[in-house]
Amino acid sequence: MNEMKKETAERAVAEAEAPADAVEVVETTTKRRKLKSSRARTFLLLIVPGLLLLIGAYMWLTSGGSESTDNAQVKTDIVSVTAQVTGPAIEVDVKNGDHVKRGDVLFRIDPAPFKVALEQAEAQLAAARLQTNELRTQAAGTGADITGAQANLEIKRNALGRQSALLKKGFTTRADYEDALNEVRTAETELADARARAANASAAIAPGQQPSIAQAQAAVDKAKLDLERTIVRAPMDGEIANADRLQIGTQIISGVGAVSVVHSDSAWIEANFKEKQLMDMRPGQPVTVKIDAYPGESFKAHVQSIGAGTGSEFSILPAQNANGNWVKVTQRVPVRIAFDGHPSKPMIAGLSAVVTVDTD
């Protein structure tokens, strides 16, 4: 306090001793400083609330306009290539990371057993055709038998007629007449047998293709198909994966995956959103995708489809809530996100992603 009083006194003495112009300059400078300070204070008092209002308005306008989740992964079409026949691999033409086109040879299975099976099937087909030819020959022969039996019957009937006329005139015996009658009956029986054999031969020959030939031909076709399947080809364009276990000599089991083909050009995102996030979500809405493997990169996409059921509904053992220990759990629904165009970075299946859907 004493120092302040001392400064005030000194200032008063200086002003008293200073000329009048100097005093005016000091007063003007002091007034300007006070005016600038007042303006700065007013500016701060106005700009800070204004900024707060702008930030609040922006947050209010954009709040609820997007839904985000980090429960998302990159998905691609992956085909597990399986052989349709069983046998040891004798040739492997691919390795991990190779790019293949649809129809390219992946590996070959030993064809020797399937060639033998084809030869056996072709032999059975030849036997069936031979048997059919024999049946047709028999059927043609039965026609001649019928003609001969009919002619023989006609002769026996004529002989019976002559014996009957002679018997009436007394020129023959009753025994001769009965012998002629028996010969007619025998000829009739032979004709009936010939007709039965012809019917059986005709029945053994089908009107179309012979069943035995059709069966043998089917066996040949199957053997040829099995032989062709010893060469396993790529079902689509893509990149080879899981080829480490495929080696020459490996026993290839039919129906068991031997190698995988990843179709990297068809990558999409499977995002699992909580059920409460789906109210305003629709197919076609724009999406921003960030991949953990590519920090600082963002990819444009859109909602392609929303799952028809929650993840738990499609699990192997769906949850059974009809019991007294039920606890409500927030369900997640898979949403398929499609990229807009071709991503600038390689999309590896299984990469983690963060997805933000613009629901406005």
C-alpha positions in Angstrom: 0.0 0.0 0.0 2.8 2.4 0.8 4.4 1.7 -2.5 1.2 2.4 -4.4 0.7 5.6 -2.6 4.3 6.5 -3.4 3.8 5.8 -7.1 0.6 7.9 -7.1 2.4 10.7 -5.5 5.3 10.6 -7.9 2.9 10.5 -10.9 1.0 13.5 -9.5 4.3 15.4 -9.1 5.4 14.4 -12.6 2.1 15.6 -14.1 2.3 18.8 -12.2 5.8 19.4 -13.5 5.1 18.1 -17.1 3.8 20.5 -19.8 0.1 20.5 -20.6 0.6 18.7 -24.0 2.3 15.8 -22.5 -0.5 15.3 -20.0 -3.0 15.2 -22.9 -1.0 12.6 -24.7 -0.9 10.3 -21.7 -4.6 10.7 -21.1 -5.4 9.9 -24.8 -3.1 6.8 -24.7 -4.8 5.6 -21.5 -8.3 6.0 -23.0 -7.3 4.1 -26.2 -5.9 1.2 -24.1 -9.1 1.1 -22.1 -11.3 1.1 -25.3 -9.2 -1.8 -26.9 -9.5 -3.8 -23.7 -13.2 -3.2 -23.6 -13.7 -4.3 -27.2 -11.6 -7.4 -26.7 -13.6 -8.3 -23.7 -16.9 -7.8 -25.6 -15.6 -9.9 -28.5 -14.6 -12.7 -26.3 -17.9 -12.5 -24.5 -19.7 -12.9 -27.8 -17.5 -15.3 -29.8 -17.3 -18.0 -27.1 -21.1 -18.4 -26.7 -21.4 -18.2 -30.5 -19.0 -21.1 -30.9 -20.7 -23.1 -28.3 -24.1 -22.5 -30.0 -22.7 -23.5 -33.4 -21.1 -26.7 -31.9 -24.4 -27.5 -30.1 -26.4 -26.9 -33.3 -24.1 -29.2 -35.3 -24.2 -31.9 -32.8 -28.0 -31.6 -32.6 -28.4 -31.8 -36.3 -26.1 -34.7 -36.8 -26.9 -36.6 -33.6 -28.6 -39.9 -34.5 -27.8 -39.6 -38.2 -25.4 -42.5 -38.3 -24.9 -45.9 -36.8 -21.5 -47.4 -36.2 -20.0 -50.8 -35.1 -16.6 -52.3 -34.9 -18.1 -55.9 -35.0 -17.4 -56.2 -38.7 -15.1 -58.3 -40.8 -14.1 -58.6 -44.5 -15.7 -61.5 -46.3 -14.9 -63.0 -49.6 -16.2 -66.0 -51.7 -14.2 -69.0 -50.7 -14.7 -72.3 -52.4 -13.2 -75.4 -50.8 -12.3 -77.6 -53.8 -13.0 -81.3 -53.3 -12.3 -84.2 -55.6 -15.2 -86.3 -56.7 -13.2 -89.5 -56.8 -10.7 -91.0 -54.3 -7.1 -91.7 -55.0 -3.5 -90.5 -54.5 -2.4 -87.2 -56.1 0.3 -87.7 -58.8 0.6 -84.1 -59.8 0.1 -80.7 -58.1 0.1 -77.6 -60.3 -0.6 -74.8 -57.7 0.7 -73.4 -54.5 -0.4 -70.8 -52.0 -0.8 -67.3 -53.5 -1.1 -68.5 -57.1 -3.8 -66.8 -59.2 -5.8 -69.2 -61.3 -8.5 -68.8 -63.9 -11.6 -70.9 -64.0 -10.8 -74.3 -65.6 -7.1 -74.2 -64.8 -5.7 -77.6 -63.6 -5.1 -77.7 -59.8 -4.0 -81.3 -59.3 -4.4 -84.8 -60.8 -5.3 -88.1 -59.2 -3.9 -91.4 -60.3 -6.1 -92.4 -63.3 -4.9 -96.1 -63.6 -7.8 -97.7 -61.5 -10.4 -95.6 -63.4 -9.0 -96.7 -66.8 -9.4 -100.3 -65.7 -12.9 -99.7 -64.5 -13.7 -98.1 -67.9 -12.3 -101.1 -69.8 -14.5 -103.4 -67.6 -17.6 -101.3 -68.3 -16.9 -101.4 -72.1 -16.5 -105.2 -72.0 -19.9 -105.5 -70.2 -21.4 -103.2 -72.9 -20.0 -105.5 -75.6 -21.4 -108.6 -73.8 -24.9 -107.0 -73.5 -24.9 -106.1 -77.2 -23.9 -109.7 -78.1 -26.7 -111.1 -75.9 -29.2 -108.8 -77.6 -28.1 -109.9 -81.0 -28.6 -113.5 -79.9 -32.1 -112.7 -78.7 -33.0 -111.1 -82.0 -31.7 -114.1 -83.9 -33.8 -116.4 -81.7 -36.8 -114.2 -82.3 -36.2 -114.4 -86.0 -35.8 -118.2 -85.8 -39.1 -118.7 -84.0 -40.9 -117.2 -87.0 -39.6 -120.0 -89.2 -40.5 -122.5 -86.6 -44.1 -121.2 -86.6 -44.2 -121.5 -90.4 -42.9 -125.0 -90.4 -45.3 -126.1 -87.6 -48.3 -124.6 -89.6 -47.3 -126.5 -92.7 -46.9 -129.7 -90.8 -50.3 -129.2 -89.2 -51.8 -128.7 -92.6 -50.3 -131.9 -93.9 -51.5 -133.9 -90.8 -55.0 -132.5 -91.3 -55.1 -133.5 -94.9 -54.0 -137.0 -93.9 -56.7 -137.2 -91.3 -59.3 -136.1 -93.9 -58.3 -138.9 -96.2 -58.4 -141.5 -93.4 -61.8 -140.3 -92.4 -63.1 -140.7 -96.0 -61.6 -144.2 -96.3 -63.0 -145.2 -92.9 -66.5 -144.3 -94.1 -66.1 -146.5 -97.2 -64.5 -149.3 -95.2 -61.2 -149.1 -96.9 -59.1 -148.4 -93.7 -59.1 -149.5 -90.1 -60.1 -147.6 -87.1 -56.6 -147.7 -85.7 -55.1 -145.9 -88.8 -57.8 -143.2 -88.4 -56.9 -142.7 -84.7 -53.2 -142.6 -85.6 -53.8 -139.8 -88.1 -55.9 -137.9 -85.5 -53.1 -138.2 -82.9 -50.6 -136.8 -85.4 -52.9 -133.8 -86.0 -53.1 -133.1 -82.3 -49.3 -133.4 -82.0 -48.8 -130.9 -84.9 -51.2 -128.5 -83.1 -49.2 -128.8 -79.9 -45.9 -128.1 -81.8 -47.5 -125.0 -83.4 -48.6 -123.7 -80.0 -45.0 -124.3 -78.7 -43.5 -122.4 -81.6 -45.8 -119.5 -81.0 -45.0 -119.4 -77.3 -41.3 -119.4 -78.0 -41.8 -116.6 -80.5 -43.7 -114.6 -77.8 -41.0 -115.1 -75.3 -38.3 -114.1 -77.7 -40.2 -111.0 -78.6 -40.8 -110.1 -75.0 -37.0 -110.4 -74.3 -36.4 -107.7 -76.9 -37.5 -104.2 -75.7 -39.1 -102.0 -78.3 -36.5 -99.3 -77.7 -33.0 -99.7 -76.4 -32.3 -103.0 -74.7 -32.2 -102.6 -70.9 -29.1 -104.6 -70.5 -27.4 -102.4 -73.1 -28.7 -99.2 -71.4 -27.3 -100.4 -68.1 -23.9 -101.3 -69.6 -23.8 -98.0 -71.4 -24.5 -96.1 -68.1 -21.7 -98.0 -66.5 -19.4 -96.9 -69.3 -20.5 -93.3 -69.0 -19.9 -93.3 -65.3 -16.4 -94.8 -65.8 -15.6 -92.1 -68.3 -16.8 -89.4 -65.9 -14.8 -90.8 -63.0 -11.7 -90.8 -65.3 -12.3 -87.2 -66.3 -12.7 -86.3 -62.6 -9.2 -87.4 -61.8 -8.2 -84.0 -63.2 -9.4 -81.4 -60.7 -9.9 -77.9 -62.1 -10.5 -74.4 -60.6 -14.2 -73.7 -60.3 -13.7 -69.9 -60.6 -11.1 -67.2 -60.8 -9.2 -66.5 -57.6 -6.2 -67.0 -55.4 -5.1 -70.4 -54.0 -5.1 -70.9 -50.3 -4.6 -73.9 -47.9 -2.5 -75.7 -50.5 0.2 -76.7 -48.0 -1.3 -80.1 -47.2 -1.7 -80.9 -50.9 1.4 -82.8 -51.9 2.2 -85.5 -54.5 1.2 -88.8 -52.9 -1.4 -87.3 -50.7 -4.5 -89.5 -50.5 -7.4 -87.4 -51.9 -10.7 -88.3 -50.3 -13.9 -87.7 -52.2 -15.9 -84.9 -50.5 -13.0 -83.7 -48.3 -11.6 -80.2 -49.2 -8.1 -80.5 -50.7 -7.4 -76.8 -51.5 -9.3 -73.5 -51.3 -9.9 -70.8 -54.0 -10.5 -67.3 -52.7 -12.4 -64.9 -55.0 -10.8 -61.7 -53.8 -12.6 -59.5 -56.3 -16.0 -60.2 -54.6 -15.1 -58.9 -51.2 -17.8 -57.4 -48.9 -18.2 -56.4 -45.3 -20.3 -58.3 -42.8 -21.2 -55.9 -40.0 -23.1 -57.2 -37.0 -25.3 -54.3 -35.7 -27.3 -54.3 -32.5 -31.0 -54.7 -33.0 -31.6 -51.2 -31.7 -29.4 -49.7 -34.4 -31.6 -51.0 -37.3 -34.6 -48.7 -36.9 -33.5 -46.2 -39.5 -31.2 -48.4 -41.5 -32.2 -49.2 -45.1 -30.5 -50.8 -48.2 -28.7 -48.3 -50.3 -27.6 -46.0 -47.5 -24.0 -44.7 -47.8 -21.3 -46.3 -45.6 -17.8 -45.4 -44.5 -15.6 -48.4 -43.9 -12.2 -48.3 -42.1 -10.0 -51.4 -42.1 -7.8 -51.9 -39.1 -5.0 -53.2 -41.4 -5.0 -49.9 -43.3 -4.9 -47.1 -40.7 -5.8 -43.7 -42.1 -7.6 -45.2 -45.1 -11.4 -45.1 -45.5 -13.5 -46.8 -48.2 -16.8 -45.8 -49.6 -19.6 -48.4 -49.6 -23.3 -48.9 -49.2 -25.8 -51.1 -47.4 -26.6 -54.0 -49.7 -28.9 -56.0 -47.5 -30.1 -56.5 -44.0 -30.1 -60.0 -42.6 -33.4 -61.9 -42.3 -32.5 -63.2 -38.9 -30.2 -62.7 -36.0 -26.9 -64.5 -35.7 -28.2 -66.8 -33.0 -31.1 -68.0 -35.2 -28.6 -69.4 -37.7 -26.3 -71.0 -35.2 -26.0 -74.8 -35.0 -27.7 -74.8 -31.6 -30.2 -71.9 -31.5 -30.9 -70.5 -28.0 -34.0 -71.9 -26.3 -35.6 -69.1 -24.3 -38.7 -71.1 -23.1 -37.4 -71.7 -19.6 -37.4 -70.0 -16.3 -33.7 -68.9 -16.5 -34.2 -66.6 -19.5 -32.0 -63.5 -19.6 -32.5 -60.9 -22.2 -29.5 -60.4 -24.4 -29.2 -57.8 -27.1 -29.2 -59.5 -30.4 -27.0 -58.7 -33.4 -28.2 -58.7 -37.0 -25.7 -59.3 -39.9 -25.8 -56.4 -42.4 -24.0 -56.9 -45.8 -22.0 -53.9 -46.9 -20.9 -53.7 -50.5 -18.0 -51.6 -51.6 -18.5 -48.8 -54.2 -16.2 -49.9 -57.0 -13.0 -51.8 -56.5 -11.2 -51.1 -53.2 -7.8 -49.5 -53.6 -6.3 -52.0 -51.1 -6.4 -55.8 -51.1 -9.3 -57.1 -49.1 -8.1 -60.1 -47.2 -10.9 -62.3 -45.8 -11.3 -62.0 -42.0 -9.8 -58.5 -41.6 -11.4 -56.4 -38.8 -13.3 -53.3 -39.8 -15.2 -50.3 -38.4 -18.4 -49.5 -40.3 -20.4 -46.3 -40.1 -23.8 -46.1 -41.8 -25.2 -42.7 -42.7 -28.9 -43.3 -41.8 -29.9 -39.7 -42.9 
